[in-house]
């Protein structure tokens, strides 16, 4: 779960503000720290709170995203925090694959001692033939997210999002 504030929370709010209007124009929305309800291997309903989930725009937004009712979200985003670094970069890759979420993005921006990581790194996985494949940045250093119509560039102490339509 997300700590109430701190650098992790500031980064999430910043991403939300950067993307909100842009995504609305595309008929999409980001759910922030919303419970994702799923069934475990025994069929028992569980919940987890990914930092951000991408879905088609809907008002009002769901108070929880229930995989018994909804298709898997288009994309899950996690921002690392001191307590979640390894989980975000390792265990969650397979966890989100098993939930059928086709794209997983990690913004590795917070160190174990809750400082801004330099350089900030972005990691992207895509579901390809049932397996999560780590996507390497292109020759310009961009990770492309056609689901949102953006490219992500990670540079030293910042992340830059570029609109694929307008540059």
Helices and strands as residue ranges (DSSP letters): H 6-25, E 28-32, E 35-39, E 45-48, E 52-56, E 64-66, E 75-79, H 85-86, I 87-91, H 92-98, E 103-110, E 116-128, E 131-135, E 142-145, E 150-155, E 158-163
